[in-house]
Amino acid sequence: MVKNDNESEKVGGYRQIMKATSIFGGVQVFNIIISIIRSKVIAVLLGPTGMGIAGLLTSTTALIGSLTNFGLGVSSVKDIAAANETKDDLEISKVVVVVRRLVWFTGLLGALITLILAPWLSELSFGNSDYTIAFLWLSITLLFNQLTSGQNVLLQGLRKLNFLAKANMFGSALGLLVSFPLYYYFEIRGIVPALILTTIITFLVNLYFSNKIPIQKIQVTLSETKTQGKGMMLMGFMLSLSGIMTVGSSYVVRIFISNTGGVDDVGFFNAAFAIINTYVGLVFTAMATDYYPRLSGVAQDNKKATLLINQQADIAILILAPVLAVFIIFINWVVILLYSTKFAPIDSMLHWMALGMFFKAASWSISFILLAKGASKVFFWNELIANIYGLGLNLLGYYLFGLEGLGISFLINYVLYLVQVFILARYKYGFKFNTDFHKIFVIQFISAMSCFFIIKFTPLPYSYIYGTPIILFSAWYSFKELDKRMDLKELLGKITKKK
């Protein structure tokens, strides 16, 4: 059967999404493994004290970085992607030069502020001035982290996915290899050198891959830099404010939990969000790497943007749904595997959060349109409103129902957020979900709800027996729908022939 151009374009779009998701899904898994190994090495070689020192040093410098990097790691992707869509080499080169100047400026700003505030940061973090020298040295990491972000932006905006994936993986692996002997031989004294060398190595790896991309050398005046960079800095500033709001509301929730229920509940809260955001949420991270620059490239055409958002939402639900079904039925084993039996109290919280992930997937797909359009003020107010009712729901949920209440508030929060961003995108950009998405969402959400009721009202091990057929149905339905959109059988046939 011969496909027309429109059908071929749609199939190509779905395949591109799956390609990017599979590549960066693998990268995220690899990075998580490296992160687990690094944490284990620090825990074994440095003990709780060393782990605490490393955590305070990195979290403090990360906070300074978030305040001074102006969100360029996200905002400038839009400009590079839009320039790339024009196929104009001069325009691409101009944007790249501007981005590189901005990351140098913001990186030096972060380093300078860390240098000046080093004594105060030591007092704030450790209650004494013993770590002033450590923060003076770590100011270097602010510069190199921002320069690395500039290289990543180039690779992501120009959609050099293979280079970006390799840079992430090699950077993580080499950073671990350098850190291990420093921790082994110098113990706690090796923390600062390890952090510095890791950031420098990560930068050099990213620089190596970004230099593989031919960029014309052109002269860009300071006036042009200011004009071109104004939009990036404004959007980035709004992104930074949004990030600060999110961190702030999360901090308030943790303080409230600590004062109301105790430190143990704070640990349970952290563990649950680590699972849902790190292990399940890696799907979003993987998809966003290619999705954001692609959407930025077509953002000025509302019809093309609507088509891409629907495609992305379809793929997100179809990939996540079987995973979430397994997650709901076997969550107790997941928690034991990742933590221990002591963390069993978070099971019920995670059941509700798994349902909330369906609404997060849909709202997440839409919300990128604000970034892609460069609607910085709309984005800020959208996130501010969401943070306000999100914070209120979390406080109320925990006060009324404890840890399970936090799961319920997560679900309600993303239902409201989906309604909010849908109305906003519908009103401003004429967006709407197509019939196919509604069908996929309803069928897969009903499957997840069935798993939810089984695990809530059926004793073990019968819940495993009754839940498994639903998991298999969800997986079969996802495969069938993916095959319809991407012609998986034809694709697999081509791969087989190549072999």
Order of alpha helices (4+ residues) and beta strands (2+ residues): alpha-alpha-alpha-alpha-alpha-alpha-alpha-alpha-alpha-alpha-alpha-alpha-alpha-alpha-alpha-alpha
